[in-house]
Amino acid sequence: MFSLESFNKEYETETTELVVNGHKFKILLPKDLIKFINPHDVMHEFPLWAKIWQASWVLAGYLAEMPVAAEKCFLEIGGGTGLVSIVAAAFGHRITMTEYNPDALQFARANALINQCPQLNIQELDWNHPRLTGQFDYIVASEVSYREKDIEPLMMLFKNSLKTGGEVVLAGEMRKLSKDFYKALETLFDIRVLKKILRSDSEEINIFLFRMTLKRED
């Protein structure tokens, strides 16, 4: 059984504070990535989960603004250290967070506890062999379109796990592979796109929100 005591013994962490729609959240992140990197193959399974991506912050804010409907259920895939699902749960949504990396799952469980979301359902999920019970009204994710080999498994997961009339909401920056990913998704989904611009003194980042519903079969 998970406990913060055992988590703190295993991991060195640092805390990041974020404000989403007026609510403050604390997120534990790894203090050093060395523990999670294979020195013989640095890019293999690189711990992309170990940071808070701007797209995750944007998606969290989007869900926080959605009206709460008790009968609606959400699924987050590739949830990393848990920010999006924790925010969604804190604002009243019924959400299941999933992630494949075992260390990320431990961080998500710790973050759920320190943000007073002990009820958050956190599960392991392999996109290539998904074991999910039931279907969902919303499937959400941020920055999942990194690898070409993930495109087909993700498309099948969306198709099989989305309720009739449900919606997939994906957030991320636009990269070459992202364009290929969304082009493939257009064969199955009607897609609407929203753009959020994040500005700082040194840069401007465009984050895109893709809202997708399955096309009706004629």
C-alpha positions as CSV (number, residue, x, y, z in Angstrom):
1,M,0.0,0.0,0.0
2,F,1.3,3.5,-0.9
3,S,2.4,5.9,1.8
4,L,4.1,9.3,1.8
5,E,6.6,7.9,4.3
6,S,7.8,5.2,2.0
7,F,7.7,7.6,-1.0
8,N,9.9,10.1,0.8
9,K,12.4,7.4,1.7
10,E,12.7,6.3,-1.9
11,Y,12.8,9.7,-3.8
12,E,14.5,13.0,-3.5
13,T,12.0,15.7,-4.5
14,E,11.5,19.4,-5.0
15,T,8.2,21.2,-4.8
16,T,6.7,23.4,-7.5
17,E,3.7,25.6,-6.8
18,L,1.1,26.5,-9.4
19,V,-2.1,28.5,-9.4
20,V,-4.9,27.2,-11.6
21,N,-8.1,29.2,-11.7
22,G,-7.4,30.8,-8.4
23,H,-6.5,27.6,-6.6
24,K,-3.0,26.8,-5.4
25,F,-1.5,23.4,-6.0
26,K,1.8,21.9,-4.9
27,I,3.5,19.4,-7.2
28,L,6.4,17.2,-6.2
29,L,9.0,16.6,-8.9
30,P,12.2,14.6,-9.0
31,K,15.1,16.7,-7.6
32,D,17.5,15.0,-10.1
33,L,16.9,12.9,-13.2
34,I,20.0,10.7,-12.9
35,K,18.0,8.0,-11.1
36,F,15.6,7.7,-14.0
37,I,18.1,7.7,-17.0
38,N,19.8,4.7,-18.5
39,P,23.5,5.8,-18.8
40,H,24.0,3.3,-21.7
41,D,21.1,4.7,-23.7
42,V,20.1,8.1,-22.5
43,M,17.2,8.7,-24.9
44,H,15.6,5.3,-24.3
45,E,12.5,5.9,-22.1
46,F,13.8,9.4,-21.2
47,P,11.8,10.7,-18.2
48,L,9.6,13.2,-20.0
49,W,7.1,12.7,-17.2
50,A,9.4,14.3,-14.7
51,K,8.5,18.0,-15.5
52,I,5.4,20.0,-15.8
53,W,4.8,20.8,-19.4
54,Q,3.1,24.1,-20.4
55,A,0.4,22.1,-22.2
56,S,-0.5,20.3,-18.9
57,W,-1.0,23.7,-17.2
58,V,-3.2,24.8,-20.1
59,L,-5.2,21.6,-20.1
60,A,-5.6,21.7,-16.3
61,G,-7.0,25.2,-16.6
62,Y,-9.4,24.2,-19.3
63,L,-10.8,21.3,-17.2
64,A,-11.0,23.6,-14.2
65,E,-13.3,25.9,-16.1
66,M,-15.6,23.2,-17.4
67,P,-19.0,22.9,-15.6
68,V,-19.1,19.9,-13.3
69,A,-21.5,17.1,-14.2
70,A,-21.5,14.3,-11.7
71,E,-22.6,11.7,-14.2
72,K,-19.6,12.4,-16.6
73,C,-16.4,10.4,-16.3
74,F,-13.0,11.5,-17.5
75,L,-9.9,9.5,-18.4
76,E,-6.4,11.1,-18.5
77,I,-3.7,9.2,-20.3
78,G,0.0,9.9,-19.9
79,G,-0.7,11.8,-16.7
80,G,2.9,12.1,-15.5
81,T,3.2,13.5,-12.0
82,G,-0.6,14.1,-11.8
83,L,-1.2,17.8,-12.3
84,V,-4.1,17.7,-14.7
85,S,-6.1,15.0,-12.9
86,I,-5.4,16.5,-9.5
87,V,-6.8,19.8,-10.7
88,A,-9.8,18.2,-12.4
89,A,-10.6,16.2,-9.2
90,A,-10.1,19.3,-7.0
91,F,-12.7,21.2,-9.1
92,G,-15.2,18.3,-8.8
93,H,-14.7,16.2,-11.9
94,R,-14.8,12.4,-11.7
95,I,-11.5,11.4,-13.3
96,T,-9.2,8.4,-13.7
97,M,-5.6,9.2,-14.1
98,T,-3.4,6.7,-16.0
99,E,0.4,6.5,-16.6
100,Y,2.7,3.7,-17.7
101,N,6.0,4.7,-15.9
102,P,6.1,3.2,-12.4
103,D,8.0,6.1,-10.9
104,A,5.6,8.6,-12.4
105,L,2.8,6.7,-10.8
106,Q,4.4,7.0,-7.4
107,F,4.8,10.7,-7.8
108,A,1.2,11.1,-8.9
109,R,0.0,9.2,-5.9
110,A,2.1,11.4,-3.6
111,N,0.9,14.6,-5.3
112,A,-2.7,13.5,-5.0
113,L,-2.3,13.0,-1.2
114,I,-0.5,16.4,-0.6
115,N,-3.2,18.2,-2.6
116,Q,-6.0,16.6,-0.6
117,C,-7.2,14.3,-3.4
118,P,-6.9,10.9,-1.8
119,Q,-10.0,9.7,-3.8
120,L,-8.3,10.2,-7.1
121,N,-8.3,6.9,-9.1
122,I,-4.7,6.4,-10.4
123,Q,-3.9,3.4,-12.6
124,E,-1.2,1.9,-14.7
125,L,-2.0,1.9,-18.5
126,D,0.0,0.6,-21.4
127,W,-1.4,2.2,-24.6
128,N,-0.3,-0.8,-26.6
129,H,-2.2,-3.2,-24.4
130,P,-4.9,-1.1,-22.6
131,R,-6.9,-2.8,-19.9
132,L,-9.7,-0.4,-19.2
133,T,-13.1,-1.1,-17.7
134,G,-15.9,0.7,-19.4
135,Q,-15.9,3.8,-21.6
136,F,-15.5,7.5,-20.8
137,D,-17.3,10.7,-21.6
138,Y,-13.9,12.6,-22.0
139,I,-10.4,11.3,-22.7
140,V,-7.8,14.0,-22.1
141,A,-4.0,14.2,-22.4
142,S,-1.2,16.7,-22.8
143,E,1.9,16.2,-25.0
144,V,1.4,12.6,-26.0
145,S,2.2,12.9,-29.7
146,Y,6.0,12.3,-29.5
147,R,6.6,9.0,-31.2
148,E,5.3,7.7,-34.5
149,K,4.8,4.2,-33.1
150,D,2.2,5.6,-30.6
151,I,-0.1,7.0,-33.2
152,E,-2.0,3.8,-34.0
153,P,-2.4,2.5,-30.4
154,L,-3.7,5.9,-29.3
155,M,-6.2,6.0,-32.1
156,M,-7.5,2.6,-31.2
157,L,-7.6,3.5,-27.5
158,F,-9.6,6.7,-28.3
159,K,-12.0,4.8,-30.5
160,N,-12.6,1.9,-28.1
161,S,-12.7,3.8,-24.8
162,L,-14.8,6.9,-25.8
163,K,-18.5,6.8,-25.1
164,T,-20.9,7.6,-28.0
165,G,-21.1,11.4,-28.1
166,G,-17.9,11.7,-26.0
167,E,-15.0,14.0,-26.6
168,V,-11.2,13.7,-26.7
169,V,-9.3,16.8,-25.6
170,L,-5.6,16.9,-26.4
171,A,-3.2,19.8,-25.5
172,G,0.3,20.4,-26.8
173,E,2.7,22.4,-28.9
174,M,2.7,21.9,-32.7
175,R,5.6,19.8,-33.9
176,K,6.1,17.9,-37.2
177,L,5.0,14.6,-35.6
178,S,2.0,16.3,-34.0
179,K,0.8,17.3,-37.5
180,D,1.1,13.7,-38.7
181,F,-0.7,12.6,-35.6
182,Y,-3.7,14.9,-36.0
183,K,-3.8,14.2,-39.8
184,A,-4.3,10.6,-38.9
185,L,-6.9,11.4,-36.3
186,E,-8.9,13.3,-38.9
187,T,-9.9,10.0,-40.5
188,L,-11.8,9.1,-37.3
189,F,-12.7,12.4,-35.7
190,D,-14.2,15.8,-36.3
191,I,-11.7,18.2,-34.8
192,R,-12.0,21.7,-33.4
193,V,-8.8,23.7,-32.5
194,L,-8.3,26.3,-29.8
195,K,-5.0,28.2,-29.3
196,K,-3.6,29.5,-26.1
197,I,-0.6,31.8,-26.1
198,L,1.7,31.8,-23.1
199,R,3.9,34.8,-22.9
200,S,6.9,35.7,-20.7
201,D,9.6,38.3,-20.9
202,S,11.8,35.9,-23.0
203,E,9.4,33.8,-25.1
204,E,6.0,33.2,-26.5
205,I,4.6,29.6,-26.6
206,N,1.6,28.5,-28.6
207,I,-0.4,25.7,-27.0
208,F,-3.1,24.1,-29.0
209,L,-6.2,22.4,-27.6
210,F,-7.8,19.8,-29.9
211,R,-11.4,18.9,-29.2
212,M,-12.4,15.8,-31.1
213,T,-15.6,13.8,-31.5
214,L,-16.0,10.6,-33.4
215,K,-17.4,11.0,-36.9
216,R,-20.8,9.6,-37.5
217,E,-20.9,6.5,-39.6
218,D,-23.2,7.0,-42.6
